[in-house]
Amino acid sequence: MEDYKNRASALGRSNMAMATAYQAVNVAVLAIIVFGKIAEADDSIKRLVAFTAVVTAITAWLFSSNGLKIAEDAAKDMTAAEAATAAGKNGAKQPWKIYQLYTLAVTIASIVITLTAIY
């Protein structure tokens, strides 16, 4: 069981690292839109940048959501000794659903704002 928890934790960390990487790519795409004057570009370039921005935002959300779900599950699966620690108490009281809604809202807002900036 301990081995499984270690693997699950590693997966959660990996998901969050990938989410961070994709968020960095999202910022880079936004910089390309602004500094590359994509709104003035040909339609094919606009479609390419729009597609990349949307896919990047959705992928970042998927990794973030998965990482948060793994952290939530880990907080629920603690032993009594783990739950008694400061980290255990903190993990148990986190508003995981609000974090999920927040990441979804930021993803949707990123997509809408990006598409409006392009078109």
Backbone as JSON Lines, residues from 0, in Angstrom:
{"i":0,"aa":"M","n":[0.82,-1.2,0.0],"ca":[0.0,0.0,0.0],"c":[0.86,1.26,0.0]}
{"i":1,"aa":"E","n":[1.94,1.23,0.75],"ca":[2.83,2.39,0.82],"c":[3.45,2.68,-0.55]}
{"i":2,"aa":"D","n":[3.79,1.62,-1.27],"ca":[4.36,1.78,-2.6],"c":[3.35,2.46,-3.53]}
{"i":3,"aa":"Y","n":[2.1,2.06,-3.42],"ca":[1.05,2.67,-4.24],"c":[0.91,4.15,-3.91]}
{"i":4,"aa":"K","n":[0.93,4.51,-2.63],"ca":[0.82,5.91,-2.23],"c":[2.0,6.73,-2.78]}
{"i":5,"aa":"N","n":[3.18,6.13,-2.74],"ca":[4.36,6.82,-3.28],"c":[4.21,7.05,-4.78]}
{"i":6,"aa":"R","n":[3.72,6.04,-5.5],"ca":[3.52,6.19,-6.95],"c":[2.46,7.25,-7.23]}
{"i":7,"aa":"A","n":[1.38,7.24,-6.47],"ca":[0.31,8.22,-6.66],"c":[0.82,9.63,-6.39]}
{"i":8,"aa":"S","n":[1.63,9.79,-5.35],"ca":[2.2,11.11,-5.04],"c":[3.12,11.58,-6.16]}
{"i":9,"aa":"A","n":[3.94,10.66,-6.67],"ca":[4.84,11.0,-7.77],"c":[4.05,11.41,-9.0]}
{"i":10,"aa":"L","n":[2.95,10.72,-9.26],"ca":[2.09,11.06,-10.4],"c":[1.49,12.45,-10.21]}
{"i":11,"aa":"G","n":[1.05,12.75,-9.01],"ca":[0.49,14.07,-8.73],"c":[1.52,15.17,-8.94]}
{"i":12,"aa":"R","n":[2.75,14.95,-8.46],"ca":[3.81,15.93,-8.67],"c":[4.12,16.1,-10.15]}
{"i":13,"aa":"S","n":[4.13,14.99,-10.87],"ca":[4.39,15.04,-12.31],"c":[3.29,15.8,-13.04]}
{"i":14,"aa":"N","n":[2.03,15.57,-12.66],"ca":[0.92,16.3,-13.27],"c":[1.04,17.8,-13.01]}
{"i":15,"aa":"M","n":[1.39,18.16,-11.81],"ca":[1.51,19.58,-11.49],"c":[2.7,20.2,-12.21]}
{"i":16,"aa":"A","n":[3.78,19.46,-12.38],"ca":[4.94,19.97,-13.13],"c":[4.56,20.19,-14.6]}
{"i":17,"aa":"M","n":[3.82,19.23,-15.16],"ca":[3.37,19.38,-16.55],"c":[2.4,20.55,-16.67]}
{"i":18,"aa":"A","n":[1.54,20.73,-15.71],"ca":[0.6,21.86,-15.74],"c":[1.37,23.18,-15.72]}
{"i":19,"aa":"T","n":[2.41,23.24,-14.9],"ca":[3.24,24.44,-14.83],"c":[3.92,24.7,-16.17]}
{"i":20,"aa":"A","n":[4.44,23.66,-16.77],"ca":[5.1,23.8,-18.08],"c":[4.1,24.31,-19.12]}
{"i":21,"aa":"Y","n":[2.91,23.74,-19.13],"ca":[1.9,24.18,-20.1],"c":[1.45,25.61,-19.82]}
{"i":22,"aa":"Q","n":[1.4,26.0,-18.56],"ca":[1.03,27.38,-18.26],"c":[2.11,28.34,-18.78]}
{"i":23,"aa":"A","n":[3.37,27.93,-18.68],"ca":[4.46,28.75,-19.22],"c":[4.31,28.88,-20.74]}
{"i":24,"aa":"V","n":[3.94,27.78,-21.39],"ca":[3.71,27.82,-22.83],"c":[2.53,28.74,-23.15]}
{"i":25,"aa":"N","n":[1.51,28.7,-22.32],"ca":[0.34,29.57,-22.52],"c":[0.77,31.04,-22.46]}
{"i":26,"aa":"V","n":[1.62,31.39,-21.51],"ca":[2.12,32.76,-21.42],"c":[2.94,33.1,-22.67]}
{"i":27,"aa":"A","n":[3.73,32.15,-23.15],"ca":[4.52,32.38,-24.37],"c":[3.61,32.61,-25.58]}
{"i":28,"aa":"V","n":[2.52,31.85,-25.67],"ca":[1.57,32.03,-26.77],"c":[0.94,33.43,-26.69]}
{"i":29,"aa":"L","n":[0.6,33.85,-25.48],"ca":[0.04,35.2,-25.33],"c":[1.05,36.27,-25.74]}
{"i":30,"aa":"A","n":[2.32,36.05,-25.41],"ca":[3.36,37.0,-25.82],"c":[3.48,37.04,-27.33]}
{"i":31,"aa":"I","n":[3.37,35.88,-27.96],"ca":[3.41,35.82,-29.43],"c":[2.24,36.6,-30.02]}
{"i":32,"aa":"I","n":[1.06,36.45,-29.42],"ca":[-0.13,37.16,-29.92],"c":[0.08,38.67,-29.83]}
{"i":33,"aa":"V","n":[0.58,39.12,-28.69],"ca":[0.74,40.56,-28.47],"c":[1.9,41.13,-29.29]}
{"i":34,"aa":"F","n":[3.08,40.55,-29.1],"ca":[4.27,41.12,-29.73],"c":[4.41,40.73,-31.2]}
{"i":35,"aa":"G","n":[3.77,39.66,-31.6],"ca":[3.81,39.24,-32.99],"c":[2.69,39.83,-33.82]}
{"i":36,"aa":"K","n":[1.87,40.65,-33.18],"ca":[0.74,41.31,-33.86],"c":[-0.09,40.29,-34.66]}
{"i":37,"aa":"I","n":[-0.47,39.22,-33.97],"ca":[-1.22,38.14,-34.61],"c":[-2.58,38.62,-35.11]}
{"i":38,"aa":"A","n":[-3.16,39.61,-34.45],"ca":[-4.46,40.13,-34.9],"c":[-4.37,40.69,-36.31]}
{"i":39,"aa":"E","n":[-3.17,41.08,-36.73],"ca":[-2.97,41.63,-38.07],"c":[-2.47,40.58,-39.06]}
{"i":40,"aa":"A","n":[-2.26,39.36,-38.6],"ca":[-1.69,38.31,-39.44],"c":[-2.73,37.7,-40.37]}
{"i":41,"aa":"D","n":[-2.25,36.84,-41.29],"ca":[-3.14,36.11,-42.19],"c":[-4.03,35.18,-41.38]}
{"i":42,"aa":"D","n":[-5.17,34.8,-41.98],"ca":[-6.12,33.93,-41.29],"c":[-5.52,32.59,-40.91]}
{"i":43,"aa":"S","n":[-4.65,32.04,-41.75],"ca":[-4.05,30.74,-41.44],"c":[-3.16,30.83,-40.2]}
{"i":44,"aa":"I","n":[-2.44,31.93,-40.06],"ca":[-1.6,32.14,-38.87],"c":[-2.48,32.32,-37.64]}
{"i":45,"aa":"K","n":[-3.55,33.08,-37.79],"ca":[-4.48,33.27,-36.67],"c":[-5.05,31.93,-36.2]}
{"i":46,"aa":"R","n":[-5.47,31.1,-37.15],"ca":[-6.02,29.78,-36.79],"c":[-4.97,28.93,-36.08]}
{"i":47,"aa":"L","n":[-3.74,28.95,-36.57],"ca":[-2.67,28.17,-35.95],"c":[-2.42,28.61,-34.5]}
{"i":48,"aa":"V","n":[-2.31,29.91,-34.3],"ca":[-2.06,30.43,-32.94],"c":[-3.27,30.18,-32.05]}
{"i":49,"aa":"A","n":[-4.47,30.37,-32.57],"ca":[-5.69,30.12,-31.79],"c":[-5.77,28.65,-31.37]}
{"i":50,"aa":"F","n":[-5.51,27.76,-32.31],"ca":[-5.54,26.33,-32.0],"c":[-4.52,25.99,-30.93]}
{"i":51,"aa":"T","n":[-3.3,26.5,-31.08],"ca":[-2.24,26.23,-30.1],"c":[-2.62,26.77,-28.73]}
{"i":52,"aa":"A","n":[-3.19,27.96,-28.69],"ca":[-3.59,28.56,-27.41],"c":[-4.68,27.75,-26.73]}
{"i":53,"aa":"V","n":[-5.68,27.33,-27.49],"ca":[-6.79,26.57,-26.92],"c":[-6.32,25.2,-26.43]}
{"i":54,"aa":"V","n":[-5.56,24.51,-27.25],"ca":[-5.07,23.18,-26.87],"c":[-4.15,23.27,-25.66]}
{"i":55,"aa":"T","n":[-3.31,24.28,-25.63],"ca":[-2.4,24.45,-24.49],"c":[-3.18,24.72,-23.21]}
{"i":56,"aa":"A","n":[-4.18,25.58,-23.28],"ca":[-4.97,25.89,-22.09],"c":[-5.72,24.65,-21.59]}
{"i":57,"aa":"I","n":[-6.31,23.9,-22.5],"ca":[-7.05,22.7,-22.09],"c":[-6.11,21.64,-21.52]}
{"i":58,"aa":"T","n":[-4.96,21.47,-22.13],"ca":[-3.99,20.5,-21.63],"c":[-3.49,20.89,-20.24]}
{"i":59,"aa":"A","n":[-3.21,22.16,-20.05],"ca":[-2.78,22.62,-18.72],"c":[-3.87,22.35,-17.69]}
{"i":60,"aa":"W","n":[-5.14,22.58,-18.07],"ca":[-6.24,22.31,-17.15],"c":[-6.33,20.82,-16.81]}
{"i":61,"aa":"L","n":[-6.17,19.97,-17.82],"ca":[-6.23,18.52,-17.56],"c":[-5.17,18.09,-16.56]}
{"i":62,"aa":"F","n":[-3.93,18.52,-16.78],"ca":[-2.86,18.16,-15.86],"c":[-3.1,18.77,-14.47]}
{"i":63,"aa":"S","n":[-3.53,20.02,-14.42],"ca":[-3.81,20.66,-13.12],"c":[-4.92,19.92,-12.38]}
{"i":64,"aa":"S","n":[-5.99,19.63,-13.1],"ca":[-7.13,18.94,-12.5],"c":[-6.72,17.56,-11.98]}
{"i":65,"aa":"N","n":[-5.96,16.83,-12.77],"ca":[-5.5,15.51,-12.32],"c":[-4.6,15.61,-11.1]}
{"i":66,"aa":"G","n":[-3.69,16.58,-11.11],"ca":[-2.81,16.77,-9.96],"c":[-3.59,17.12,-8.69]}
{"i":67,"aa":"L","n":[-4.58,17.99,-8.84],"ca":[-5.41,18.36,-7.69],"c":[-6.21,17.17,-7.19]}
{"i":68,"aa":"K","n":[-6.75,16.38,-8.1],"ca":[-7.54,15.2,-7.7],"c":[-6.68,14.2,-6.94]}
{"i":69,"aa":"I","n":[-5.46,13.99,-7.4],"ca":[-4.55,13.08,-6.7],"c":[-4.23,13.61,-5.31]}
{"i":70,"aa":"A","n":[-4.01,14.92,-5.2],"ca":[-3.74,15.51,-3.87],"c":[-4.95,15.38,-2.96]}
{"i":71,"aa":"E","n":[-6.14,15.58,-3.52],"ca":[-7.38,15.43,-2.74],"c":[-7.53,13.99,-2.26]}
{"i":72,"aa":"D","n":[-7.31,13.04,-3.15],"ca":[-7.43,11.63,-2.78],"c":[-6.4,11.25,-1.72]}
{"i":73,"aa":"A","n":[-5.19,11.78,-1.85],"ca":[-4.15,11.49,-0.86],"c":[-4.55,12.03,0.52]}
{"i":74,"aa":"A","n":[-5.2,13.19,0.54],"ca":[-5.65,13.76,1.81],"c":[-6.75,12.91,2.44]}
{"i":75,"aa":"K","n":[-7.54,12.25,1.61],"ca":[-8.61,11.38,2.13],"c":[-8.08,10.02,2.58]}
{"i":76,"aa":"D","n":[-6.98,9.57,1.99],"ca":[-6.45,8.23,2.26],"c":[-5.4,8.18,3.37]}
{"i":77,"aa":"M","n":[-5.31,9.21,4.18],"ca":[-4.3,9.23,5.23],"c":[-4.64,8.27,6.38]}
{"i":78,"aa":"T","n":[-3.6,7.74,6.97],"ca":[-3.79,6.96,8.19],"c":[-4.09,7.94,9.32]}
{"i":79,"aa":"A","n":[-4.49,7.42,10.46],"ca":[-4.78,8.28,11.62],"c":[-3.53,9.06,12.04]}
{"i":80,"aa":"A","n":[-2.38,8.41,11.99],"ca":[-1.12,9.08,12.36],"c":[-0.79,10.19,11.38]}
{"i":81,"aa":"E","n":[-1.0,9.94,10.09],"ca":[-0.73,10.96,9.08],"c":[-1.7,12.13,9.22]}
{"i":82,"aa":"A","n":[-2.96,11.83,9.49],"ca":[-3.97,12.88,9.64],"c":[-3.72,13.76,10.86]}
{"i":83,"aa":"A","n":[-3.01,13.24,11.85],"ca":[-2.74,13.99,13.07],"c":[-1.6,15.0,12.89]}
{"i":84,"aa":"T","n":[-0.82,14.87,11.81],"ca":[0.29,15.81,11.59],"c":[-0.25,17.14,11.09]}
{"i":85,"aa":"A","n":[0.59,18.17,11.14],"ca":[0.18,19.49,10.65],"c":[-0.15,19.42,9.15]}
{"i":86,"aa":"A","n":[0.68,18.72,8.39],"ca":[0.42,18.58,6.95],"c":[-0.88,17.83,6.7]}
{"i":87,"aa":"G","n":[-1.13,16.82,7.5],"ca":[-2.37,16.04,7.37],"c":[-3.59,16.88,7.67]}
{"i":88,"aa":"K","n":[-3.54,17.66,8.73],"ca":[-4.66,18.53,9.09],"c":[-4.9,19.57,8.01]}
{"i":89,"aa":"N","n":[-3.81,20.11,7.48],"ca":[-3.91,21.12,6.43],"c":[-4.5,20.52,5.15]}
{"i":90,"aa":"G","n":[-4.04,19.35,4.76],"ca":[-4.54,18.69,3.56],"c":[-6.01,18.34,3.65]}
{"i":91,"aa":"A","n":[-6.43,17.95,4.84],"ca":[-7.83,17.54,5.03],"c":[-8.81,18.7,4.93]}
{"i":92,"aa":"K","n":[-8.34,19.91,5.22],"ca":[-9.27,21.04,5.23],"c":[-9.2,21.91,3.96]}
{"i":93,"aa":"Q","n":[-8.43,21.49,2.98],"ca":[-8.33,22.27,1.74],"c":[-9.63,22.22,0.94]}
{"i":94,"aa":"P","n":[-10.01,23.33,0.31],"ca":[-11.24,23.36,-0.5],"c":[-10.98,22.84,-1.92]}
{"i":95,"aa":"W","n":[-10.8,21.54,-2.06],"ca":[-10.38,20.94,-3.33],"c":[-11.34,21.25,-4.47]}
{"i":96,"aa":"K","n":[-12.63,21.24,-4.21],"ca":[-13.61,21.52,-5.27],"c":[-13.48,22.97,-5.76]}
{"i":97,"aa":"I","n":[-13.2,23.87,-4.85],"ca":[-13.02,25.27,-5.24],"c":[-11.76,25.4,-6.11]}
{"i":98,"aa":"Y","n":[-10.71,24.69,-5.76],"ca":[-9.5,24.7,-6.59],"c":[-9.8,24.19,-8.0]}
{"i":99,"aa":"Q","n":[-10.61,23.13,-8.08],"ca":[-10.98,22.58,-9.38],"c":[-11.78,23.62,-10.19]}
{"i":100,"aa":"L","n":[-12.75,24.26,-9.55],"ca":[-13.55,25.27,-10.24],"c":[-12.69,26.46,-10.66]}
{"i":101,"aa":"Y","n":[-11.76,26.84,-9.81],"ca":[-10.87,27.96,-10.13],"c":[-10.03,27.65,-11.37]}
{"i":102,"aa":"T","n":[-9.44,26.46,-11.42],"ca":[-8.61,26.13,-12.58],"c":[-9.46,26.06,-13.85]}
{"i":103,"aa":"L","n":[-10.67,25.56,-13.74],"ca":[-11.57,25.52,-14.9],"c":[-11.93,26.94,-15.35]}
{"i":104,"aa":"A","n":[-12.25,27.81,-14.4],"ca":[-12.61,29.2,-14.73],"c":[-11.44,29.93,-15.39]}
{"i":105,"aa":"V","n":[-10.24,29.74,-14.87],"ca":[-9.06,30.38,-15.45],"c":[-8.8,29.85,-16.86]}
{"i":106,"aa":"T","n":[-9.01,28.57,-17.06],"ca":[-8.84,27.97,-18.38],"c":[-9.82,28.57,-19.38]}
{"i":107,"aa":"I","n":[-11.08,28.64,-19.0],"ca":[-12.1,29.2,-19.89],"c":[-11.81,30.67,-20.18]}
{"i":108,"aa":"A","n":[-11.44,31.41,-19.14],"ca":[-11.12,32.84,-19.33],"c":[-9.91,33.0,-20.25]}
{"i":109,"aa":"S","n":[-8.9,32.16,-20.09],"ca":[-7.72,32.23,-20.95],"c":[-8.1,32.0,-22.41]}
{"i":110,"aa":"I","n":[-8.95,31.03,-22.64],"ca":[-9.36,30.73,-24.02],"c":[-10.16,31.89,-24.61]}
{"i":111,"aa":"V","n":[-11.11,32.4,-23.85],"ca":[-11.96,33.5,-24.35],"c":[-11.12,34.74,-24.63]}
{"i":112,"aa":"I","n":[-10.26,35.11,-23.7],"ca":[-9.45,36.32,-23.86],"c":[-8.46,36.16,-25.01]}
{"i":113,"aa":"T","n":[-7.88,34.97,-25.13],"ca":[-6.94,34.73,-26.21],"c":[-7.63,34.84,-27.57]}
{"i":114,"aa":"L","n":[-8.78,34.2,-27.69],"ca":[-9.49,34.25,-28.97],"c":[-9.95,35.67,-29.3]}
{"i":115,"aa":"T","n":[-10.36,36.42,-28.28],"ca":[-10.77,37.8,-28.55],"c":[-9.58,38.66,-28.95]}
{"i":116,"aa":"A","n":[-8.41,38.37,-28.39],"ca":[-7.21,39.12,-28.76],"c":[-6.79,38.82,-30.2]}
{"i":117,"aa":"I","n":[-7.03,37.61,-30.64],"ca":[-6.64,37.23,-32.0],"c":[-7.64,37.76,-33.02]}
{"i":118,"aa":"Y","n":[-8.91,37.6,-32.72],"ca":[-9.95,37.97,-33.69],"c":[-10.62,39.24,-33.28]}
